[in-house]
């Protein structure tokens, strides 16, 4: 094996050393290879528990038991609290809690995520119920609407996961999710303040700013509920702050203080439930009312286990609300699972996670559960408790079942104000910190604007509009960045290596954001040679941008081949009048510029190319050659994909200069009158389609005595940028010497 060939394979891993061209047969074989094995692997991947359950041990069991019981103690009061947000009876929050943690462990690829009721999803369910009932009256009650929503959203997400479309979630960036979550948390907290203070007559489903204003106006109507709600909120924050302080002061006992902080929710609920029982048990009015609002009867057990009733007319009524509910299920869960995967050093499978929450919500509808997804607070608690496997969810489910069957009598006396305090305390952690928001500004000011817009729209309009604005703005920014990517015309800088004896050329932009790199001694390419690097895949949204950038630069910095000032006005094109006769200064300026001989394009950042882009590149070549009034060489460096090579050859590139200036690879109107076929072009296309093995050679970097690397028929494709520029400058020197 030659040294050059070995270098091409092992050092840079150039993919086209082994496959200089690629055919349709290669494309089909890539997907049709070993279908039985791929099917078996796919089915096995649907149940990740099979990969770790056989290795389960006592060491894992200890961590799972502690984490499972700890999360269960928090989940029970939170589940009932979030059911209040969803405008559902408290038991439905417990149903969702049980199904979420139990079913998820069989399909999970994350050990930390805890599935169940969450604040944002609960508020969305409340809005969906209100929307349907406002439109159709009381034809369907809240639980039926919520259960149907759970079934349909779960089925949709399950389909997305099974079809492996989880990559769609990647189109929504972190600042958009953070802005939506921050605005939602503020909305939820504002909506719970009236219940915390016992203020009646406030429409908590209105816009957040209206809720805040009406709550302030209603402060004189504060009732005895505030005596339970405010102390609960103060106690929750006080216990956490005290435990954090003691942890710093006594680091050896941080485990004790951690669990003391964890159980603050249960502790506050127990204390206030006892206080509520002592205060209200003898104060029931003749109308059956109590002096403060309490939870009252919570049915024990699973009273609503049945086949879900899917009413077609209800589906029609829910149709407009399904996108927002589905997006929330996707966003929250994937964001949480990825976050804890990064934190704890493992990788999650987004598609499998979608399958997990899809199955969870679909089966949950049988138990009467409403939509559930990953919880930020409980997942963090589960992680900090030392969870080892997803099996911890089984212990959490046991805690919920015990509460459903054994503690419902005690739930009767839980004050609603205390549950509101638990909600406010939980959602406050979802608000982005100032340092996090400032980091958005430092990294990308445009994404900070998206974050701010999501927050403001959520507060002044609705959660639905907030998330739609965040998603649409993010997609718009993505399209703008794709359509107007960065690119640069390059020069070279000569740097010394570590031994300070040898030097090498490094290619850097001549200008950065339109400003010259004055601190670098950049040598431009030889006169008549242009080097351009395009920093994005070359596709239909941005190909016109590259065309314009390249052609405009050529017209501004190189000489026009024909002195148009000597051409009669009647013979000039209508859209290219040129200088008028007698304008000798413009003619002299044109003569002082170099004649363009070669364009070198660095394709190292281009991983995809399409038909429209090839046509645009053909158009750019035609415009440039009309400007120079002669052929121009197009050299391509560092082509990473054989499919890009195939596309360029199909467009007539790589094989030399093209005399077919009017060739169209993608004609909108296939005008054929008087046009003869190009035998050479058809032969090249046939070679590509058949996968003909071309002889390998690199005109710029071949080494005497060694086997060539690249194809002889494509001498204008080069292994690296240095070889491409050297070939273009060498060709320019030959032309200059001959002239």
C-alpha positions, 0 to 999 in steps of 0.5 A: 500500500502506498504511503499517500493512500495510507495517509488518506485512509488513516490520518484524515479518514477521507471517505472517497479514497475507497469509494471515488463515486457512488451509485444508486445501488450503494444507496439502496444497499445501505438501507436494505442491509441485514433487515432481520437484524435491524428489526430484532434490534428495533424490537429489543430497543423498545424495552430498555429494561431488558438490558439492565434488569438481569444485572440488578443487585442489592447495591442498586436496590438500596439507592432505588428504595431510598429514592423511590420512597423519597419521591413518593413522599413528595409526589402525593401532596404535589399530585393532589395540588396539581389536580387543583390547577387542572380543575379536577378532583384531587384523586385524579392527580394521584391516578396520574402519579401512580401510572406515570412512575409505574409504567415509565420504568419499563420503557425508560432510558433515564434513571432520574426522570419522574413522570407524573402531574406537572404544573404547566401541563395541569394548567394547560389541561385546565385551559382545555377543559374551560375551552371545551365547556365554554364552547359546548356547555356541560356536555362533557365533565372535566375528568372525561375531557382530561382522560380523552386528552391523555389518550389522544396526546399519548397516542400521538407521542407514541406514534412520533416515537415509534416512527423515530421522529424525536429529532423534531424536538431538536428544532426548539432551542433551550432559551425558547423552552426556558422562556416558556417555562418561566412565563408559565411558572409566573402564571401558575404562581399568580393563579394560586395566590387568591387560593393562598389568601382566601380571596374569592371572585378572581378569575384565575384563568384570565391573562396573568397580568389581569390575575395579578391586578385583580388579586391586588384589588381583592386583598381587602377580601382576604379570609382565614385561609391566609392564616394557613397558606402564608405560614405554609409558604414561609415554612417551606422556604424557611426549612429549605434555607435552614437546611442549606445553611446547616449543610454548608456549616456541617458538611459531614451531615449533609445527607441528614439535612438533605432528607430533612429538606426533602420532607418539608412538603409532607411535614407542612401538609401534615402539620397544617392538616392537623391544625385544620382538623382542630380548627374546622371540625366543630365549625361546620355551618348548617349549609355544610360549609367550613370556615376555610376551604379544605379538600374534603372527600377524596375517594379511596382506591381506583374508582374510575378504572375502565375503558376510556370513552372516546367520543368523536364529537369530543375529539372534534372539540379538542382538535384545536388544543391538541398541538399545544398539549402534545408540544408540552408533553414533548418539550418538558420530558425531552428537556428534563431527560437530556439535562439529567443525562448530561448531569449524570453521565449517560445518554438518553434515547429521545425516541424511546423517551417519547415511546415511554410517555406515549405508553404512559399516557395511553395506559393512564387513560384506563385509570382515569389519569390526565396527561403526565410528563417529566417533572423538573423538581421531582426528577432533581430530587430523585437524582439527589436521593441516589437513584440507581435504576428506573425501578425506583418508580415501582417504590414510588408507585407503592407509596401512591397506592398506600396513600390512595387506600389508607390515607384518604380519610386524612386528606379530607382536612387538608387546607387548600391554601396549604396545597397552593403554598406547595404549588407556588413553592414548586413552580418558583424553581422553574423561573430562570435565574438572572445569571441564566438569562444573562448567559443567553444574552452573552451567547446569543442576543437574538435568543435572549429576545426569543426568551423575553418574548416567550415570557412576556407573551405568556404573561400578557396573553396565554401559555398557548400563545407563549409557546407558539411564539417561542417555537415560531420565533426559533424556527424563523431564526433557524431559517434566517441563519440557514438562508444567510449563513456565514462565509468568507474569502480566504487568505493564508497566514504562514505560521511556524511549527513547534520546532520553530524550523518548519512552517505551514500555511493556514487559511483564515478570512481576509475580513471578519464581519466586514472588518480587516484582520489587521492584527494578522499578516494575511497573504492574499492568494495569487492575483486571479485566484479567489478562495471562498469557504462556505460555512453551512450545508449548500441547500436551496434556502441559501444557494442564492446567497452564495451565488450573489456573494461570489458573483458580486465579489468577482465583479468588484475585485477582478477585471472585466474580460471585455472592455464594455466602454468600447461596445456600442450602447445598442449592443449592451445588455439592458441590465448591464449598461457598464460605464459610458463612453469617455469615462476613462477613470472607470476603464483604468480602474478595471484594467488595474484589476487582475483577470480571474483565472480560478475559484477555489471553494472550501467544502469542508463545512458542507455536509449536504447539497441539493439540486437547486444548489447545483443549479445555482452554482452552475448559474454562478459559473456562467455569470462569472465566465460572462464577466471574464469573457473566458473560462474560469477553473472551479476547484473544490477542496475537502469534499467529505461526502461521495454524494456531494462529489456525485452531485458536482460531477453531475453539474459539470464540475470537477472535470475541468472548465465547462464550455456548456455555459447554458446548461441547466440541471434543473430547468423550470421550463425544459426548452429543448429546441435547437439544443444538442446533447452533450456526449461527455456529460452523458458519459459522466452521468452514466459512470456515476450511476453505474458506480464505475471505479475511476482511476485515482489521482490528485493533480495537486498533491500526487507524489511521484512513485506512489499510487494516486489518490483521487480520480483522474476524471476529476482533477479539480477535486482536491484532498485539502485546501492547500492542495487546491490553492496550489493547483489553482496558482500553478495553473495561473502561473502557466497561463501567465507564462504562456501569455 
